[in-house]
Amino acid sequence: MSQDSTPSKPDAQQVAKDVEELERRSQTAARLFDVRRIIGGLFVVYGVIVTIAGIFASEEDLKKAQDININLWTGLAMLALGLAFLLWLRLSPTIPPPSPQDTSSQDSEAAE
């Protein structure tokens, strides 16, 4: 009454195709979730919000801060920092590490 429950083995082409797809997704995720993009984006968004708050600050708010529009200056600084992070990302993009297949083919070429 014993049934053969061993799953069929996937062929080598399918495994290679699956590995290649996973590597492509991993490289895309590495570029998408680069910390510079996240930090830069957050600083730009918060910088815009704080800058707008500084533009529309009341006289009472300015008196509390000794006539310094702290929201405006902080917002502009946050904008500058956020844009600097995004510029850094643009000028120096993330280079994904070589795939194991590329590494093994380079090793075999070097051995010849």
Buried (B, 14 or more C-beta within 10 A) or exposed (E): EEEEEEEEEEEEEEEEEEEEEEBEEEBEEEBEEBEBBEBBBEBBEBBBEBBEBBEEBEEEBBEEEEEEBBBBBBBBBBBEBBBEBBEEBEEEEBEBEEBEEEEEEEEEEEEE
